[in-house]
Amino acid sequence: MKILLRNPRREIEMQGTRSVNRLLDDLDLNRESHLVIRNGTLVPGDALLADADEIEVRPVISGGSH
């Protein structure tokens, strides 16, 4: 699968089906701090990702009002 990581922006390839949670573990990223988008749709941690999927991993950005 092709994975686009943000902050810093980079692309990597990984082989094999895996869950979102496993992917984030393999990338050493915290689940609570990242959103995973498969083929344009936000997916939960237990969703399975396949080799043909295009994945984007974005950091969660929180803000507040002053």
LOPAPA-399078 format. One record per residue (C-alpha): residue number from 0; residue in one letter; chain; x, y, z. Coordinates in Angstrom, 3 decimals. Layout:
N
SITE milum zadren kedren u v w
SITE NUM A A X Y Z;
...
This chain:
66
SITE milum zadren kedren u v w
SITE 0 M A 0.000 0.000 0.000;
SITE 1 K A 1.108 3.546 -0.634;
SITE 2 I A 1.193 5.657 2.521;
SITE 3 L A 1.403 9.443 2.521;
SITE 4 L A 2.610 10.841 5.833;
SITE 5 R A 2.188 14.483 6.775;
SITE 6 N A 4.385 16.560 9.038;
SITE 7 P A 6.945 15.996 7.615;
SITE 8 R A 5.490 15.045 4.236;
SITE 9 R A 6.868 11.797 2.855;
SITE 10 E A 5.633 8.705 1.006;
SITE 11 I A 6.405 5.111 1.866;
SITE 12 E A 5.284 1.708 0.566;
SITE 13 M A 4.306 -1.218 2.790;
SITE 14 Q A 3.251 -4.716 1.768;
SITE 15 G A 0.600 -6.888 3.397;
SITE 16 T A -2.854 -6.447 4.861;
SITE 17 R A -2.921 -4.919 8.331;
SITE 18 S A -5.254 -3.027 10.635;
SITE 19 V A -5.039 0.730 11.079;
SITE 20 N A -3.782 0.200 14.644;
SITE 21 R A -1.071 -2.196 13.439;
SITE 22 L A -0.013 0.238 10.708;
SITE 23 L A 0.385 3.029 13.251;
SITE 24 D A 2.322 0.686 15.567;
SITE 25 D A 4.601 -0.294 12.657;
SITE 26 L A 5.191 3.411 11.947;
SITE 27 D A 5.727 4.106 15.670;
SITE 28 L A 2.865 6.632 15.688;
SITE 29 N A 0.315 7.247 18.456;
SITE 30 R A -3.306 6.382 17.516;
SITE 31 E A -4.757 9.275 19.535;
SITE 32 S A -2.507 11.738 17.715;
SITE 33 H A -3.140 10.646 14.105;
SITE 34 L A -5.997 10.292 11.640;
SITE 35 V A -5.873 7.549 9.009;
SITE 36 I A -7.632 8.125 5.694;
SITE 37 R A -8.123 5.258 3.209;
SITE 38 N A -8.979 6.183 -0.370;
SITE 39 G A -10.363 9.545 0.813;
SITE 40 T A -12.389 8.225 3.794;
SITE 41 L A -11.502 8.403 7.500;
SITE 42 V A -11.214 4.866 8.925;
SITE 43 P A -11.367 3.460 12.495;
SITE 44 G A -8.496 1.649 14.208;
SITE 45 D A -9.886 -1.834 13.581;
SITE 46 A A -10.352 -1.319 9.810;
SITE 47 L A -8.243 -3.572 7.580;
SITE 48 L A -5.997 -1.946 5.008;
SITE 49 A A -5.045 -3.792 1.807;
SITE 50 D A -2.120 -3.539 -0.604;
SITE 51 A A -4.246 -1.694 -3.187;
SITE 52 D A -5.285 1.050 -0.728;
SITE 53 E A -3.926 4.579 -0.760;
SITE 54 I A -3.466 5.708 2.827;
SITE 55 E A -2.894 9.159 4.261;
SITE 56 V A -1.785 9.632 7.865;
SITE 57 R A -2.371 13.103 9.290;
SITE 58 P A -1.532 14.421 12.728;
SITE 59 V A -4.511 15.561 14.773;
SITE 60 I A -4.419 19.340 15.061;
SITE 61 S A -6.397 20.851 17.870;
SITE 62 G A -7.036 24.477 18.456;
SITE 63 G A -9.117 26.619 20.672;
SITE 64 S A -10.675 29.999 20.861;
SITE 65 H A -9.167 32.818 22.839;
